[in-house]
Amino acid sequence: MTDRTEQIRNALQQALSPSLLEIEDQSHLHAGHAGARDGRGHFHVTVQAQAFVGLPLMRRHKLIYAALGELMRSDIHALSITATAPES
């Protein structure tokens, strides 16, 4: 696991206390891609959190982006998201 992956994990755990959190570094799939040349990574996160209950998908994504804050500017070039609420 990369240091970046741990930073993402820590930020999301602190902000959202997810019941499920999976982070996949997909940077290797984008080698040579113009956006990857600056050294920032491509990631996919799967986040399941009580904080998402009753929220539309767009709001869930905004909470994730807010939790990642500066990492979105300094370390993450692309982020794909699966954001779900726990089943009742």
Secondary structure, 3 states (H helix, E strand, C coil): CCHHHHHHHHHHHHHHCCCEEEEEECHHHHCCCHHHCCCCEEEEEEEECHHHCCCCHHHHHHHHHHHHCCHHHHCEEEEEEEEECCCC
